[in-house]
Amino acid sequence: MAKKARTGHHSHQDSEQAMAKNTAAEARAKAAGRDAQSLNAKTRGMHQKAQAKRG
């Protein structure tokens, strides 16, 4: 009986770990997207700055 209860607890723990991994993966994906956007904005700003110097 105690063994069953313990096993149930572990499966619950595993699902929590899987959920945490999933959340972390989603957060990383969002962060990667944000970095790409900020990089694009940065390079766009640099181009505009260079254009302003020329013009």
Phi and psi restraints in degrees (range 20) as a CNS / XPLOR table:
assign (resid 1 and name C) (resid 2 and name N)
       (resid 2 and name CA) (resid 2 and name C) 1.0 -64.9 20.0 2
assign (resid 2 and name N) (resid 2 and name CA)
       (resid 2 and name C) (resid 3 and name N) 1.0 -35.0 20.0 2
assign (resid 2 and name C) (resid 3 and name N)
       (resid 3 and name CA) (resid 3 and name C) 1.0 -64.0 20.0 2
assign (resid 3 and name N) (resid 3 and name CA)
       (resid 3 and name C) (resid 4 and name N) 1.0 -41.6 20.0 2
assign (resid 3 and name C) (resid 4 and name N)
       (resid 4 and name CA) (resid 4 and name C) 1.0 -61.4 20.0 2
assign (resid 4 and name N) (resid 4 and name CA)
       (resid 4 and name C) (resid 5 and name N) 1.0 -44.8 20.0 2
assign (resid 4 and name C) (resid 5 and name N)
       (resid 5 and name CA) (resid 5 and name C) 1.0 -62.0 20.0 2
assign (resid 5 and name N) (resid 5 and name CA)
       (resid 5 and name C) (resid 6 and name N) 1.0 -41.2 20.0 2
assign (resid 5 and name C) (resid 6 and name N)
       (resid 6 and name CA) (resid 6 and name C) 1.0 -66.5 20.0 2
assign (resid 6 and name N) (resid 6 and name CA)
       (resid 6 and name C) (resid 7 and name N) 1.0 -41.9 20.0 2
assign (resid 6 and name C) (resid 7 and name N)
       (resid 7 and name CA) (resid 7 and name C) 1.0 -61.8 20.0 2
assign (resid 7 and name N) (resid 7 and name CA)
       (resid 7 and name C) (resid 8 and name N) 1.0 -42.8 20.0 2
assign (resid 7 and name C) (resid 8 and name N)
       (resid 8 and name CA) (resid 8 and name C) 1.0 -60.1 20.0 2
assign (resid 8 and name N) (resid 8 and name CA)
       (resid 8 and name C) (resid 9 and name N) 1.0 -39.8 20.0 2
assign (resid 8 and name C) (resid 9 and name N)
       (resid 9 and name CA) (resid 9 and name C) 1.0 -63.0 20.0 2
assign (resid 9 and name N) (resid 9 and name CA)
       (resid 9 and name C) (resid 10 and name N) 1.0 -42.3 20.0 2
assign (resid 9 and name C) (resid 10 and name N)
       (resid 10 and name CA) (resid 10 and name C) 1.0 -65.6 20.0 2
assign (resid 10 and name N) (resid 10 and name CA)
       (resid 10 and name C) (resid 11 and name N) 1.0 -41.5 20.0 2
assign (resid 10 and name C) (resid 11 and name N)
       (resid 11 and name CA) (resid 11 and name C) 1.0 -63.3 20.0 2
assign (resid 11 and name N) (resid 11 and name CA)
       (resid 11 and name C) (resid 12 and name N) 1.0 -36.4 20.0 2
assign (resid 11 and name C) (resid 12 and name N)
       (resid 12 and name CA) (resid 12 and name C) 1.0 -64.3 20.0 2
assign (resid 12 and name N) (resid 12 and name CA)
       (resid 12 and name C) (resid 13 and name N) 1.0 -41.8 20.0 2
assign (resid 12 and name C) (resid 13 and name N)
       (resid 13 and name CA) (resid 13 and name C) 1.0 -63.6 20.0 2
assign (resid 13 and name N) (resid 13 and name CA)
       (resid 13 and name C) (resid 14 and name N) 1.0 -41.6 20.0 2
assign (resid 13 and name C) (resid 14 and name N)
       (resid 14 and name CA) (resid 14 and name C) 1.0 -61.1 20.0 2
assign (resid 14 and name N) (resid 14 and name CA)
       (resid 14 and name C) (resid 15 and name N) 1.0 -42.3 20.0 2
assign (resid 14 and name C) (resid 15 and name N)
       (resid 15 and name CA) (resid 15 and name C) 1.0 -65.3 20.0 2
assign (resid 15 and name N) (resid 15 and name CA)
       (resid 15 and name C) (resid 16 and name N) 1.0 -35.8 20.0 2
assign (resid 15 and name C) (resid 16 and name N)
       (resid 16 and name CA) (resid 16 and name C) 1.0 -65.0 20.0 2
assign (resid 16 and name N) (resid 16 and name CA)
       (resid 16 and name C) (resid 17 and name N) 1.0 -41.0 20.0 2
assign (resid 16 and name C) (resid 17 and name N)
       (resid 17 and name CA) (resid 17 and name C) 1.0 -65.2 20.0 2
assign (resid 17 and name N) (resid 17 and name CA)
       (resid 17 and name C) (resid 18 and name N) 1.0 -41.9 20.0 2
assign (resid 17 and name C) (resid 18 and name N)
       (resid 18 and name CA) (resid 18 and name C) 1.0 -62.3 20.0 2
assign (resid 18 and name N) (resid 18 and name CA)
       (resid 18 and name C) (resid 19 and name N) 1.0 -41.5 20.0 2
assign (resid 18 and name C) (resid 19 and name N)
       (resid 19 and name CA) (resid 19 and name C) 1.0 -64.1 20.0 2
assign (resid 19 and name N) (resid 19 and name CA)
       (resid 19 and name C) (resid 20 and name N) 1.0 -40.7 20.0 2
assign (resid 19 and name C) (resid 20 and name N)
       (resid 20 and name CA) (resid 20 and name C) 1.0 -65.0 20.0 2
assign (resid 20 and name N) (resid 20 and name CA)
       (resid 20 and name C) (resid 21 and name N) 1.0 -41.3 20.0 2
assign (resid 20 and name C) (resid 21 and name N)
       (resid 21 and name CA) (resid 21 and name C) 1.0 -63.1 20.0 2
assign (resid 21 and name N) (resid 21 and name CA)
       (resid 21 and name C) (resid 22 and name N) 1.0 -42.5 20.0 2
assign (resid 21 and name C) (resid 22 and name N)
       (resid 22 and name CA) (resid 22 and name C) 1.0 -60.9 20.0 2
assign (resid 22 and name N) (resid 22 and name CA)
       (resid 22 and name C) (resid 23 and name N) 1.0 -45.3 20.0 2
assign (resid 22 and name C) (resid 23 and name N)
       (resid 23 and name CA) (resid 23 and name C) 1.0 -63.1 20.0 2
assign (resid 23 and name N) (resid 23 and name CA)
       (resid 23 and name C) (resid 24 and name N) 1.0 -42.4 20.0 2
assign (resid 23 and name C) (resid 24 and name N)
       (resid 24 and name CA) (resid 24 and name C) 1.0 -64.1 20.0 2
assign (resid 24 and name N) (resid 24 and name CA)
       (resid 24 and name C) (resid 25 and name N) 1.0 -40.6 20.0 2
assign (resid 24 and name C) (resid 25 and name N)
       (resid 25 and name CA) (resid 25 and name C) 1.0 -63.9 20.0 2
assign (resid 25 and name N) (resid 25 and name CA)
       (resid 25 and name C) (resid 26 and name N) 1.0 -42.0 20.0 2
assign (resid 25 and name C) (resid 26 and name N)
       (resid 26 and name CA) (resid 26 and name C) 1.0 -63.3 20.0 2
assign (resid 26 and name N) (resid 26 and name CA)
       (resid 26 and name C) (resid 27 and name N) 1.0 -41.8 20.0 2
assign (resid 26 and name C) (resid 27 and name N)
       (resid 27 and name CA) (resid 27 and name C) 1.0 -63.2 20.0 2
assign (resid 27 and name N) (resid 27 and name CA)
       (resid 27 and name C) (resid 28 and name N) 1.0 -41.1 20.0 2
assign (resid 27 and name C) (resid 28 and name N)
       (resid 28 and name CA) (resid 28 and name C) 1.0 -64.2 20.0 2
assign (resid 28 and name N) (resid 28 and name CA)
       (resid 28 and name C) (resid 29 and name N) 1.0 -42.0 20.0 2
assign (resid 28 and name C) (resid 29 and name N)
       (resid 29 and name CA) (resid 29 and name C) 1.0 -62.8 20.0 2
assign (resid 29 and name N) (resid 29 and name CA)
       (resid 29 and name C) (resid 30 and name N) 1.0 -43.4 20.0 2
assign (resid 29 and name C) (resid 30 and name N)
       (resid 30 and name CA) (resid 30 and name C) 1.0 -63.8 20.0 2
assign (resid 30 and name N) (resid 30 and name CA)
       (resid 30 and name C) (resid 31 and name N) 1.0 -42.2 20.0 2
assign (resid 30 and name C) (resid 31 and name N)
       (resid 31 and name CA) (resid 31 and name C) 1.0 -64.0 20.0 2
assign (resid 31 and name N) (resid 31 and name CA)
       (resid 31 and name C) (resid 32 and name N) 1.0 -39.7 20.0 2
assign (resid 31 and name C) (resid 32 and name N)
       (resid 32 and name CA) (resid 32 and name C) 1.0 -64.0 20.0 2
assign (resid 32 and name N) (resid 32 and name CA)
       (resid 32 and name C) (resid 33 and name N) 1.0 -41.8 20.0 2
assign (resid 32 and name C) (resid 33 and name N)
       (resid 33 and name CA) (resid 33 and name C) 1.0 -63.4 20.0 2
assign (resid 33 and name N) (resid 33 and name CA)
       (resid 33 and name C) (resid 34 and name N) 1.0 -40.9 20.0 2
assign (resid 33 and name C) (resid 34 and name N)
       (resid 34 and name CA) (resid 34 and name C) 1.0 -65.8 20.0 2
assign (resid 34 and name N) (resid 34 and name CA)
       (resid 34 and name C) (resid 35 and name N) 1.0 -40.4 20.0 2
assign (resid 34 and name C) (resid 35 and name N)
       (resid 35 and name CA) (resid 35 and name C) 1.0 -62.7 20.0 2
assign (resid 35 and name N) (resid 35 and name CA)
       (resid 35 and name C) (resid 36 and name N) 1.0 -41.9 20.0 2
assign (resid 35 and name C) (resid 36 and name N)
       (resid 36 and name CA) (resid 36 and name C) 1.0 -63.6 20.0 2
assign (resid 36 and name N) (resid 36 and name CA)
       (resid 36 and name C) (resid 37 and name N) 1.0 -41.1 20.0 2
assign (resid 36 and name C) (resid 37 and name N)
       (resid 37 and name CA) (resid 37 and name C) 1.0 -65.2 20.0 2
assign (resid 37 and name N) (resid 37 and name CA)
       (resid 37 and name C) (resid 38 and name N) 1.0 -42.7 20.0 2
assign (resid 37 and name C) (resid 38 and name N)
       (resid 38 and name CA) (resid 38 and name C) 1.0 -68.0 20.0 2
assign (resid 38 and name N) (resid 38 and name CA)
       (resid 38 and name C) (resid 39 and name N) 1.0 -34.0 20.0 2
assign (resid 38 and name C) (resid 39 and name N)
       (resid 39 and name CA) (resid 39 and name C) 1.0 -66.1 20.0 2
assign (resid 39 and name N) (resid 39 and name CA)
       (resid 39 and name C) (resid 40 and name N) 1.0 -42.6 20.0 2
assign (resid 39 and name C) (resid 40 and name N)
       (resid 40 and name CA) (resid 40 and name C) 1.0 -61.5 20.0 2
assign (resid 40 and name N) (resid 40 and name CA)
       (resid 40 and name C) (resid 41 and name N) 1.0 -43.0 20.0 2
assign (resid 40 and name C) (resid 41 and name N)
       (resid 41 and name CA) (resid 41 and name C) 1.0 -64.5 20.0 2
assign (resid 41 and name N) (resid 41 and name CA)
       (resid 41 and name C) (resid 42 and name N) 1.0 -39.3 20.0 2
assign (resid 41 and name C) (resid 42 and name N)
       (resid 42 and name CA) (resid 42 and name C) 1.0 -64.0 20.0 2
assign (resid 42 and name N) (resid 42 and name CA)
       (resid 42 and name C) (resid 43 and name N) 1.0 -47.9 20.0 2
assign (resid 42 and name C) (resid 43 and name N)
       (resid 43 and name CA) (resid 43 and name C) 1.0 -66.5 20.0 2
assign (resid 43 and name N) (resid 43 and name CA)
       (resid 43 and name C) (resid 44 and name N) 1.0 -35.8 20.0 2
assign (resid 43 and name C) (resid 44 and name N)
       (resid 44 and name CA) (resid 44 and name C) 1.0 -62.5 20.0 2
assign (resid 44 and name N) (resid 44 and name CA)
       (resid 44 and name C) (resid 45 and name N) 1.0 -42.4 20.0 2
assign (resid 44 and name C) (resid 45 and name N)
       (resid 45 and name CA) (resid 45 and name C) 1.0 -63.6 20.0 2
assign (resid 45 and name N) (resid 45 and name CA)
       (resid 45 and name C) (resid 46 and name N) 1.0 -39.2 20.0 2
assign (resid 45 and name C) (resid 46 and name N)
       (resid 46 and name CA) (resid 46 and name C) 1.0 -65.4 20.0 2
assign (resid 46 and name N) (resid 46 and name CA)
       (resid 46 and name C) (resid 47 and name N) 1.0 -40.5 20.0 2
assign (resid 46 and name C) (resid 47 and name N)
       (resid 47 and name CA) (resid 47 and name C) 1.0 -64.4 20.0 2
assign (resid 47 and name N) (resid 47 and name CA)
       (resid 47 and name C) (resid 48 and name N) 1.0 -41.7 20.0 2
assign (resid 47 and name C) (resid 48 and name N)
       (resid 48 and name CA) (resid 48 and name C) 1.0 -64.4 20.0 2
assign (resid 48 and name N) (resid 48 and name CA)
       (resid 48 and name C) (resid 49 and name N) 1.0 -39.2 20.0 2
assign (resid 48 and name C) (resid 49 and name N)
       (resid 49 and name CA) (resid 49 and name C) 1.0 -64.0 20.0 2
assign (resid 49 and name N) (resid 49 and name CA)
       (resid 49 and name C) (resid 50 and name N) 1.0 -44.0 20.0 2
assign (resid 49 and name C) (resid 50 and name N)
       (resid 50 and name CA) (resid 50 and name C) 1.0 -65.1 20.0 2
assign (resid 50 and name N) (resid 50 and name CA)
       (resid 50 and name C) (resid 51 and name N) 1.0 -40.0 20.0 2
assign (resid 50 and name C) (resid 51 and name N)
       (resid 51 and name CA) (resid 51 and name C) 1.0 -62.5 20.0 2
assign (resid 51 and name N) (resid 51 and name CA)
       (resid 51 and name C) (resid 52 and name N) 1.0 -41.5 20.0 2
assign (resid 51 and name C) (resid 52 and name N)
       (resid 52 and name CA) (resid 52 and name C) 1.0 -64.8 20.0 2
assign (resid 52 and name N) (resid 52 and name CA)
       (resid 52 and name C) (resid 53 and name N) 1.0 -36.9 20.0 2
assign (resid 52 and name C) (resid 53 and name N)
       (resid 53 and name CA) (resid 53 and name C) 1.0 -66.6 20.0 2
assign (resid 53 and name N) (resid 53 and name CA)
       (resid 53 and name C) (resid 54 and name N) 1.0 -39.8 20.0 2
assign (resid 53 and name C) (resid 54 and name N)
       (resid 54 and name CA) (resid 54 and name C) 1.0 -70.3 20.0 2
assign (resid 54 and name N) (resid 54 and name CA)
       (resid 54 and name C) (resid 55 and name N) 1.0 -39.0 20.0 2
